[in-house]
Amino acid sequence: KKTADAVNFLNGLADKGSDLQEFVKALINYLRQMLILKIAGPESGVVTGLTKDDLLKLKNQADAFNESDIKRIISLFLDAENQMRYSSIRQLPLELAIIESTEKNEK
């Protein structure tokens, strides 16, 4: 929910030479797990591969959003992932997705 911090974090990753394509894939997967957890609940066992602490952290983060917001954010980052291939500035589609996804929450 902190646009400037998120953009600065992303640019820090880019400056360090991190693979932004892999970063966005991991982010989308994390958001997917959050959505599934939100829909099915922590007791369902649908979200696997997380420690109890990680699952609790994910649940707490999921509680801050409604399902439609998570779906909207996933969609934004899926579009950004596709646009990165054709962008002359690799992180620009991700920056725009960050700005658009945090915009609603800051108002």
MIDOSE-1310 file (N, C-alpha, C; in nm, 2 decimals, decimal comma, always signed):
residues 107
kkta	+0,08/-0,12/+0,00/+0,00/+0,00/+0,00/+0,09/+0,13/+0,00; +0,22/+0,11/-0,01/+0,31/+0,23/-0,01/+0,38/+0,23/-0,14; +0,32/+0,31/-0,23/+0,36/+0,32/-0,37/+0,51/+0,35/-0,38; +0,56/+0,46/-0,32/+0,70/+0,50/-0,33/+0,79/+0,39/-0,28
davn	+0,76/+0,33/-0,17/+0,85/+0,23/-0,12/+0,85/+0,11/-0,21; +0,74/+0,07/-0,27/+0,73/-0,04/-0,36/+0,81/-0,01/-0,49; +0,80/+0,11/-0,54/+0,87/+0,14/-0,67/+1,02/+0,15/-0,64; +1,06/+0,20/-0,52/+1,20/+0,21/-0,48/+1,26/+0,07/-0,46
flng	+1,18/-0,02/-0,40/+1,22/-0,16/-0,39/+1,25/-0,23/-0,52; +1,15/-0,21/-0,61/+1,17/-0,27/-0,75/+1,29/-0,21/-0,82; +1,31/-0,08/-0,81/+1,43/-0,03/-0,88/+1,56/-0,07/-0,81; +1,55/-0,09/-0,68/+1,67/-0,15/-0,61/+1,70/-0,29/-0,66
ladk	+1,60/-0,37/-0,69/+1,62/-0,50/-0,74/+1,68/-0,49/-0,88; +1,63/-0,40/-0,96/+1,68/-0,38/-1,10/+1,83/-0,33/-1,09; +1,86/-0,24/-1,00/+2,00/-0,19/-0,99/+2,10/-0,30/-0,95; +2,05/-0,40/-0,87/+2,13/-0,51/-0,83/+2,15/-0,62/-0,93
gsdl	+2,08/-0,60/-1,05/+2,08/-0,70/-1,15/+1,99/-0,82/-1,14; +1,89/-0,81/-1,05/+1,80/-0,92/-1,03/+1,72/-0,94/-1,15; +1,68/-1,06/-1,17/+1,59/-1,10/-1,29/+1,45/-1,05/-1,26; +1,40/-0,95/-1,32/+1,27/-0,89/-1,29/+1,16/-0,99/-1,34
qefv	+1,19/-1,06/-1,44/+1,09/-1,16/-1,50/+1,07/-1,27/-1,39; +1,17/-1,31/-1,33/+1,16/-1,41/-1,22/+1,09/-1,35/-1,10; +1,12/-1,23/-1,07/+1,06/-1,16/-0,95/+0,91/-1,15/-0,97; +0,86/-1,11/-1,09/+0,72/-1,09/-1,12/+0,65/-1,23/-1,12
kali	+0,72/-1,33/-1,17/+0,66/-1,47/-1,16/+0,64/-1,51/-1,01; +0,74/-1,49/-0,93/+0,73/-1,52/-0,79/+0,62/-1,44/-0,72; +0,61/-1,31/-0,76/+0,50/-1,22/-0,70/+0,37/-1,27/-0,74; +0,35/-1,31/-0,86/+0,22/-1,36/-0,91/+0,18/-1,49/-0,84
nylr	+0,28/-1,57/-0,82/+0,25/-1,70/-0,75/+0,21/-1,67/-0,60; +0,28/-1,58/-0,54/+0,25/-1,54/-0,40/+0,10/-1,48/-0,40; +0,07/-1,40/-0,49/-0,07/-1,34/-0,49/-0,17/-1,45/-0,52; -0,14/-1,55/-0,60/-0,22/-1,66/-0,63/-0,25/-1,74/-0,50
qmli	-0,14/-1,76/-0,43/-0,16/-1,84/-0,30/-0,25/-1,76/-0,21; -0,23/-1,62/-0,21/-0,31/-1,54/-0,12/-0,46/-1,55/-0,16; -0,49/-1,55/-0,29/-0,62/-1,55/-0,33/-0,69/-1,69/-0,29; -0,61/-1,80/-0,32/-0,66/-1,93/-0,28/-0,69/-1,94/-0,13
lkia	-0,59/-1,89/-0,06/-0,61/-1,89/+0,09/-0,73/-1,81/+0,13; -0,75/-1,70/+0,07/-0,87/-1,61/+0,10/-1,00/-1,69/+0,07; -1,00/-1,76/-0,04/-1,12/-1,83/-0,09/-1,15/-1,96/+0,00; -1,04/-2,04/+0,01/-1,06/-2,17/+0,07/-1,03/-2,17/+0,22
gpes	-0,96/-2,07/+0,27/-0,93/-2,07/+0,42/-0,81/-2,15/+0,45; -0,74/-2,12/+0,57/-0,62/-2,18/+0,60/-0,63/-2,33/+0,64; -0,75/-2,37/+0,68/-0,78/-2,51/+0,73/-0,79/-2,60/+0,61; -0,81/-2,55/+0,49/-0,84/-2,63/+0,37/-0,73/-2,72/+0,33
gvvt	-0,60/-2,67/+0,35/-0,49/-2,74/+0,31/-0,46/-2,72/+0,16; -0,53/-2,63/+0,10/-0,51/-2,61/-0,05/-0,37/-2,54/-0,07; -0,33/-2,45/+0,01/-0,20/-2,38/+0,00/-0,10/-2,47/+0,07; -0,01/-2,52/-0,01/+0,10/-2,61/+0,05/+0,23/-2,55/+0,03
gltk	+0,33/-2,61/+0,09/+0,47/-2,57/+0,08/+0,51/-2,46/+0,16; +0,43/-2,41/+0,25/+0,46/-2,30/+0,34/+0,48/-2,35/+0,48; +0,57/-2,29/+0,56/+0,58/-2,31/+0,70/+0,46/-2,26/+0,77; +0,44/-2,29/+0,89/+0,32/-2,24/+0,97/+0,33/-2,09/+0,98
ddll	+0,46/-2,04/+1,00/+0,48/-1,89/+1,02/+0,45/-1,82/+0,88; +0,50/-1,88/+0,77/+0,47/-1,82/+0,64/+0,32/-1,82/+0,61; +0,25/-1,93/+0,64/+0,11/-1,94/+0,62/+0,03/-1,84/+0,70; +0,07/-1,82/+0,83/+0,01/-1,71/+0,91/+0,04/-1,57/+0,86
klkn	+0,16/-1,55/+0,81/+0,19/-1,42/+0,75/+0,11/-1,40/+0,62; +0,10/-1,50/+0,54/+0,02/-1,49/+0,42/-0,13/-1,46/+0,45; -0,18/-1,53/+0,55/-0,32/-1,51/+0,60/-0,34/-1,37/+0,65; -0,25/-1,32/+0,73/-0,26/-1,18/+0,78/-0,26/-1,08/+0,66
qada	-0,18/-1,11/+0,56/-0,17/-1,02/+0,45/-0,30/-1,03/+0,37; -0,35/-1,15/+0,35/-0,47/-1,17/+0,27/-0,59/-1,10/+0,34; -0,59/-1,10/+0,47/-0,70/-1,03/+0,55/-0,71/-0,88/+0,52; -0,60/-0,82/+0,47/-0,61/-0,68/+0,44/-0,67/-0,65/+0,31
fnes	-0,70/-0,75/+0,23/-0,76/-0,73/+0,09/-0,89/-0,81/+0,08; -0,97/-0,77/-0,01/-1,09/-0,85/-0,05/-1,05/-0,93/-0,18; -1,13/-1,03/-0,21/-1,10/-1,11/-0,33/-1,09/-1,04/-0,46; -1,18/-0,94/-0,48/-1,17/-0,87/-0,60/-1,04/-0,78/-0,61
dikr	-1,00/-0,73/-0,50/-0,87/-0,65/-0,51/-0,75/-0,74/-0,54; -0,75/-0,86/-0,49/-0,64/-0,96/-0,52/-0,65/-1,00/-0,66; -0,76/-1,03/-0,71/-0,78/-1,06/-0,85/-0,73/-0,95/-0,95; -0,77/-0,83/-0,91/-0,73/-0,71/-0,99/-0,58/-0,69/-0,99
iisl	-0,52/-0,71/-0,88/-0,37/-0,70/-0,86/-0,30/-0,81/-0,94; -0,35/-0,93/-0,94/-0,29/-1,04/-1,01/-0,30/-1,00/-1,16; -0,41/-0,96/-1,20/-0,43/-0,92/-1,34/-0,34/-0,81/-1,39; -0,32/-0,71/-1,30/-0,22/-0,60/-1,34/-0,08/-0,66/-1,35
flda	-0,04/-0,75/-1,27/+0,10/-0,80/-1,28/+0,11/-0,90/-1,39; +0,01/-0,98/-1,42/+0,01/-1,07/-1,54/+0,03/-0,98/-1,66; -0,04/-0,87/-1,68/-0,03/-0,78/-1,79/+0,11/-0,73/-1,79; +0,16/-0,68/-1,68/+0,30/-0,63/-1,67/+0,40/-0,73/-1,72
enqm	+0,39/-0,85/-1,67/+0,48/-0,96/-1,71/+0,49/-0,97/-1,86; +0,37/-0,97/-1,93/+0,37/-0,98/-2,07/+0,43/-0,86/-2,14; +0,40/-0,74/-2,09/+0,45/-0,62/-2,15/+0,60/-0,60/-2,13; +0,66/-0,66/-2,03/+0,80/-0,65/-2,00/+0,89/-0,69/-2,12
ryss	+0,84/-0,79/-2,20/+0,91/-0,85/-2,31/+0,93/-0,74/-2,42; +0,84/-0,65/-2,43/+0,85/-0,55/-2,54/+0,88/-0,41/-2,50; +0,90/-0,39/-2,37/+0,93/-0,26/-2,32/+1,08/-0,22/-2,33; +1,11/-0,10/-2,37/+1,25/-0,06/-2,38/+1,31/-0,03/-2,24
irql	+1,22/-0,01/-2,14/+1,26/+0,00/-2,00/+1,19/-0,11/-1,93; +1,27/-0,22/-1,90/+1,22/-0,35/-1,85/+1,13/-0,33/-1,73; +1,16/-0,24/-1,63/+1,08/-0,23/-1,51/+0,96/-0,14/-1,52; +0,95/-0,07/-1,63/+0,84/+0,03/-1,65/+0,70/-0,04/-1,63
plel	+0,67/-0,15/-1,70/+0,54/-0,21/-1,68/+0,52/-0,25/-1,53; +0,62/-0,30/-1,47/+0,60/-0,33/-1,32/+0,58/-0,21/-1,24; +0,65/-0,10/-1,27/+0,63/+0,02/-1,20/+0,48/+0,07/-1,21; +0,43/+0,06/-1,34/+0,29/+0,10/-1,36/+0,20/+0,01/-1,29
aiie	+0,22/-0,12/-1,29/+0,14/-0,21/-1,21/+0,14/-0,18/-1,06; +0,25/-0,15/-1,01/+0,27/-0,11/-0,87/+0,18/+0,01/-0,84; +0,20/+0,12/-0,92/+0,13/+0,24/-0,90/-0,02/+0,22/-0,91; -0,07/+0,14/-1,01/-0,21/+0,12/-1,03/-0,27/+0,03/-0,91
stek	-0,19/-0,06/-0,87/-0,24/-0,15/-0,76/-0,24/-0,09/-0,63; -0,16/+0,01/-0,60/-0,16/+0,08/-0,47/-0,24/+0,21/-0,47; -0,27/+0,26/-0,59/-0,35/+0,38/-0,60/-0,48/+0,38/-0,53; -0,56/+0,28/-0,54/-0,69/+0,26/-0,48/-0,68/+0,26/-0,33
nek	-0,57/+0,20/-0,28/-0,56/+0,18/-0,14/-0,51/+0,31/-0,06; -0,45/+0,40/-0,14/-0,39/+0,52/-0,08/-0,49/+0,63/-0,07; -0,60/+0,62/-0,14/-0,70/+0,73/-0,14/-0,78/+0,73/-0,02
